[in-house]
Amino acid sequence: MKLKLTRSAVAAILLLTVVNCKTPQKESISLVENQKPIVGEPKGVDNVAYQWAFMALEGTANDTDKFKPRPTITSRFLGLIFTSMFDAWTRFDDKANPLYLNDVERRPENERTLKNKEIAVSYAAYRALREYYYSDSLMFSNKMKELGLDPNNKSLNPNTPEGIGNLAAKMVIESRMHDGSNQYGDMEGSNGKPYFDYTGYKPVNDADNNVDIDKWQPKYFSDGKGGKFAPGCLTPYWQKVKPLLLNTSDQFRPGPPPMVGSEQMAKEVQEVVDLQANLTPKNKALVEFMRDGPKSVQQAGHWLKFSQDVSRRDNHTLDEDLKMYFLVESVAMDAFIACWDAKMFYDSARPYALVHHYFQNKDIKAWGGPDEGMITMKGEQWRPYSPDIFLCPPFPSYVSGHSTISGGCAEALKLFTGNDTFGSEAEMIPGALTEPNNLGEVVTLKFPTFTEAAEMAGISRVMGGYHIQADNIEGLNLGRNIAHNNYEKYLELIGETSHDHDMVSK
């Protein structure tokens, strides 16, 4: 199935489809008492885990609209939401064990039914979603009612599926209250503001003065009202957040980035300029697709969407979806923590400043802005292929977050499915999010394998002018290392070994 987009359908340009997916996304499942029963176990879009994943994506998109992009924070939300669901589910599985749900016994074999799993998972999802996306509580409450469940049931009885679901979310929430994320703004030096930087980070450079070209410099954004502002560094303390399945945030920290004056840096900055000067419509579409647009769900959400593509493609059961989402979102959460460890440790410059430095007073071909197209300009006028209201990400460059999260989540899906084949497609209008008065014809982006999808995400950040190649390559490697680490921990939790899983895949 392909989604056909017209020039007027800009708001829908980020929808994904899978080539062989036959079933449209919908929201009804088997729990509602009076609905026509589904024959056999609900699969794909009909299973409860898929539907709560859809709710999580809605919450993430609304969070982005309300608070602006904060991908580190929403990756933690998604990681903990699916941990809550996973933990609740384990008590109705034959051998899986939870991460945080302590002192709750596995239910007897006769109680390990699909209905009980659905109930437990739903209550866990509902309670976790209300905690992390609290402004959407009504939407989640309505979902519970649609499923025939009472959102006001706050039972903590460890002998019922409702109680187990509520307990699972409660224990995750309480275990992660003071995990370094400063969710409640109660860390010393926070001034009572949630997610406030309690480390006192101050960049070496400010938006007007670049005293160390190798270090990150904030940049001025348009406020959309004729003024400008320079956003501060996003969550510069995120490396201090406790990982989910990693041992420490620096467990796989990459070596240092290239420095100004080195042959490698000169080559990589030149590559950024050349890639932008030769952007094709498909390149522009890829940059925009991976950058995300209206109703953005950030990288952790983007790979949750990709995971849902896999669910529809492979007709997943609740068990399969629940395990896949937990694995993928554990990787996304930990990848952001590890990525921020590298970013804040090296505090490296972005191409925005590097191109200005290397090409000062030199004529180059580059993108002149939304209504200018490609023009000849001086190097110090160069800018990323990005709108004025979001010129470039407000935090250090090395390593790329898109590359780290995409490399990790793609590898997780490859490990989970036992195959690299993906087959997702997206149709995009080039320029829709960047130069709306200069739109191209609709193009189709194809993601034949998980690995290629990750590499496309990574190179899109170099094409867009947000990163040099080293940021991308080392980010992909970091993500893959995290995926393999988390996959082994995940297998332990579900009571399998990599050998067992390999045998099943074959």
N, C-alpha and C positions, 0 to 999 in steps of 0.2 A: 504494500500500500504506500502511495506517495501522497503527500499533502501539497496541493497546488496553491501557490501564493501569488497574489497580484500586487501591484505597486501600492494599493491602498491597504494591504494587510501587514503593515510593518509590525504591528504589535504581536503578530503570530510568528515572526520569523525564526524564533528559537525552538519551535516544535521539532522533535525528532521523530523519525519513523524507521521501522525496520523493513527491509525489502520483502521478507516473506511473512510479515505479520498480517494475519487475516482479521484480528479482532479489534474493534475500536475500544478506546479507553472508556470505562464506565464505572459506576460506583455502587452497584447493588451486589449483595452476597447472600450466603446461605443462612445467616443468623435470624433474619427477620421472620417472625412467626408465620405471617400470612402470605408471604411471597411464594411463587411457584418454585419448588425445590429444583436445584441444579442436579442433573444426573451425574453421579460419581463425585469424586473430590473436586472442589473448585480449583481451577488452574489459571495461570496467567493473570489477567486483569480481575478475575473473579475471586482470587484468594485474598484473605484478610491482610496478610503482610504487604501485598502489593498496594492495597487500598490505603493502608496507613502510611506507606511510603509516599503515596500521592498527597496525602494530607501534610506530611512533613515537607514536601516540596512547596506546597501552597504557603505553609508557615514561613519557610525560608524566603520565598519571593516577597511576601508581605513585610518580613523583617528588613529586607534590602530596601524596599520602598520607604519604610519608616525611618530607618537609621542610616541609609546609604550603605554602600558595600562594606562589609566587615567579614571577609572570608574566614579569618582565623576563628572568630567567635561562632559563626554559623557551622563551621566544621565540627566544633566541639558539641554544639547542640545536636547535630545529626548523629555523631558518634555515640552520645549518651542516650539518645532516644532509642537507637537500635540495640544498644547494650541492654536497656531496660526490657525491650521486647524479647531479646535473645534469652536473657536470664529467666524470664517468666516461662518461656517455651521449654527450657531445659527440664523443668520439673515434670513435664509430660512426655519427655523423650526417654528412650530406653537407657542411654548411657552418657548423654551430654551433661556438662557441669557448668554452673553459672560463674560469672566474674565477681559479682557483688552480693548476690542473694544468699546470705549466710543463714545457716540453721533452719532451712526449710527443706523438708524431706521430699524426695522424689515420690510422686504419687503412685499408688498401686497400679499394676498393669491394666486392670479393668477400667481405670479412670483416664488412661492415656488416649483419649479419643480426640478426633478432629474438633468436635464442638468445644471441648474443654480447652484445647490449644487456642482456638479462635477467641474464646472469652478471655483467657489469661493474657494473651498477646494484646488484645484490644484495650483492656484496662491498663496494662503497662504503657502502651503507646499513648493513651489518653492522658494519663497522669504526667508522663514525661513531657508531652507536647504542651500541656497547660503550664508546666514549670518554665520551659524554655521559650515558648512562643505564646506568652500569657495573653497578649492582646487579641489573639485569635481563639480564645477559650470557647466562645459561642459556636464558632464553626466546628470545633472538635466535639463539643457537646451534642450538636445536631447530628454529627456523624455517628456518635454512640447510639442515639435514639433511632437513627436509620437502621442500625444493625440490630435493633431490638434489645439494647442494653441500657441499663439505668446509670446515667452519668453521676448520679448522686450516691451511688453505692460505694462507700468508703471503707468497706470491710477489709480488715487485715488478717482474716482467718487463713492460716497457712494450709488449711485442709480443703479450701474451695478455689476454683479457678479465678473468681473475682478477687479474692483475698491475695492470692499469689501474684496476680497482675499488679495490684496496688502496692504490695510489698516490694516487688521487683523495682518498680519506679522509685519508691520511697528510699530504698537502700542505695540505689545509684545516685539519686539526688543528694542524699545525706553524705555519702562517701566522697562526692566531688564538690561539696560546698566550698572547701578551702583548698582547692587543687592548684592554686597559683593563677587562676584565670581572673580573679577579682570580680566574680559575678555579682557580688552584693555590695561592692564598693567599701568593704570593711577592712581592707589591707591598710596597714599603717602608711600614711602619706597619700591616701586616696581622696581625701576631702568628702567622703561619703558618696562618691560617684562610681557607679558600676563600670567596670572595665577601664578605669582610670589608670594611667601609667604610674605605678608606685615605685619605679626604679630611678626616676629622675633623669631619664635619657635626654640628652641635648645633642643635636647634630653638630659636627665640627663646622659645617658650612650653614649659612642661612640663605634665604631665597635671593638676597641681594649681593652676597659676597661668597665667592668660592675660593677659600684659602688653601684647600687640599683637594686637588682634582681627583685623587683616588678614593675620596670619601663621598658618601651620599649628600646630595644637596636638595632641599625642598624646592618645589617650583610653584609658581603662581597659577591658579586655576581661575577661570571666569566663574562668577557666582550666578550667572544667567540673568543678572539685572543691571549690567553695565559696570559692575565693580569687580574686584579680584580679591583672592585670599590665598594664602599658602598653607595647605593642610599640614598638620603635624604628622609625625610617624605613627602609623597604625599599630596599636598594641606592641610597643617595643619591648615588652617584657614576656612575650608569648613563649619564649624558650624556657621559661620557668614553670610553665604549666606541666603538671604530671601527665606523662603519656599514658595511653590506654594499654598497649601491649608491648611497646618498646621499653627497654630498661631505663634509658636516659635520653634526653633530647640530643645529646652530642654523640650518641652511640655510633652513628655512621657519618659523622661530620667530614665533609670533603676537604681536600687540601686547599690552599689559597688560590684566589683568582689571579689572572694576569694583571700586571700593573702598568700604569702609564709609563711609556719609555721602552717597554718591551716590544719585541717584534710581533709577538702574538696579539698584544692589545691593538697595535696599529692595524694589523690584518683584520681583526674582528670588528673594529669600528668602521673600517672601510666596507666590510661586508654588510653592515647595517645600512649604510648610505646607499650601497648598490642595490640591495634588496628593495628598499623603499622606492628608489628611482624607477624600478622596473616592475612595480606591483601590477599584476593582472587583475581583471575582475574577480577571478576565482580566489586569488590571493587576498584581495580585500574582503571577500565574503568569509574566508577562513579566519582572518584577523578578527572580524566582527563576531563571528559565531563563537569563537573561543573567548573573546573578551566579555561576551554576554551583554544583553541589552535590557529593555523594559522587562519587568518581572524577573529579574536575574536571580538565579539560585546559587551563584558563585561556583567554585570548582568542585567542592564536595557534593553540591546538589547536581551539578552537571553530570558527574559520574554516577550519581544515583539515578538520573534519567537514563543514562547509558545502561545501567544495570536493569532497569525496567524494560528496556529494549530486549535484553537477553531473556528476561522472564517471559515476555510475550512470544519471543521467537521459539523458546524451548518449552513453553507451556508448563511453567514451574508450579509445583505444589506450594502450599504454605511453608512446609519444612525447608524446601529448597530456597525459596525467596528469603526466608528469615535468616538462614545461614549466610547467603550471599550478601545481603545488605549489611549484616553485622561485620563481615570480613572487609568489604569494600569501604565502609564508613569508618572502621577502626583504622584502616590504612590512611584514609583522608585526614582524619583527626591527628594521627601521629605524624603524618607527613608535614602538616602545617607547623607542628611544634618543632620538628627537626629542621625544617626549612628556615624557620625564624631563628633557630640557633645559629645557622650559617649566616643569615642576613645580618644579625646583630653582632656576631663575632667579627665578621670582616667589614661590615659597614661600607659596602662598596658602591661606587658611582654608577649611575644609569647612563645609557647612551645619550640622553638629552644633553647632559653636561659634557660627555666625552666627545661627541661630534662637534660641539661648539669649540672645544679645546683643539682638536686635531685639524679642523678645517676653518679656523678663524681667518677671515679676509680672503678665503678661497672660494671661487665659483663652483657650485655644485648643482646638480639637478635634484630637486626634492619636492615634496608635497607642500604647497603653499597655504593650505587651509581649505575649509569646506567649499568655498566658491571659486577657488583658484586653480585647483588641479596641480599637475606637475609643472614647475617653473624653474628657471635658473635663479639662484639666490646665493648670498654669502653664507658660509658655513655656520656662522653664529646665529643665523635666522632659522636653522633647521628645527623641526619639531616632529614628534611621533605622529603616526597616522591615527589620530584620536581627536575627539571633540574637545572644544575649549573648556567645557565643564568637567572633563576628566582627562587632563593632558598625559599623565603617567602615574603609575601607582605610587602612593606616598609612603615609601619605605625603601630601605637599601635593596640593591639589585641581586647580589650573588647569594643564593642560587634562585632561579626562577621558581615561583610558587606554582604556576601553571605546569611547568615541566615536572616538578617534584610530585605534585598530586596526581597528574595524569600518568606519569611513569609508574607510580605506585598502584593506582587503581586499575590501570590497564593490566599490569602484571597480576594483580589479585584476581581479576576476572579470568585471565588466561589460566591461572593455577586452579581456580574453582571449577571452571568448565572442562579443564583438561585439554583445551584446544585454543589456538590463537584466533580462529575465525570469528568475525564479528558480523559484518554485513549491514551496518546501519547507514542511512543516508539522511541528509538534510538539504532542503531547498532554501536558498537565500537570495535576497536582493542586494547585490554589492553596493555599498555606500549608504544603506538605509540608516545606519546608526552613526555615521560619521560625516557624510556630505549629502544630505537628503535632497539637495537641488541638482545633484549630479549622479542619479541612480543608473546602475547598469541593468542589463537583462538578467533574469533569474538564472542562477547556476545551481548545479547539484554537487554537493560535497559528499564524497563516498569514503566510508571508513571500513575497508575490507577486513582488517584485523584489529585486534585491541592494540597491538604494538604500533601499528601505523596511526591509529587514532591518537595515541599518546605523542608520537613524534610530530604529528601535524599540529597538535596543541602547542608543543614546545617551539617548533619553528615559527609558528604564527606570532609568537612573542618577539622573535628577532625581526620578522617582517614588519611588525607593527612599530618597531623602534623602542620597545620597552626593555630589551635585553640584548647582550652580546651572546655569541654562540657558547662561550664557556658556561654562562649562567644556565643555558638550556641543557647542555650535555651532562654537566655535573648534577643538575636537578633531576634529570631522568634517571641517572644512576642511583642517586640518593633514594628516590621513590621506589625503585626496584629492590634495593636492599631492604627497605622497610617492609615491602610487600612479602618478601620471603621470610623475614623474621616473624611478621604477624601471622602469616599462613601456618607456620609451624606451631605457634601458640594457639591459633584457632583449631587446628587439628587435635591438639591436646584437649582443648575444651569440649570438643564434640566426641572425644573418645576414640579417635583414629590416629593412624600414623600416615606419613606421606606414602609409604609402601601400600597401605590399605587403600588409600585414595587413588593411587596409580592403577591398582588392580581393578577398582570399580570403573575408572575412566576408560580402561581398555575393554 
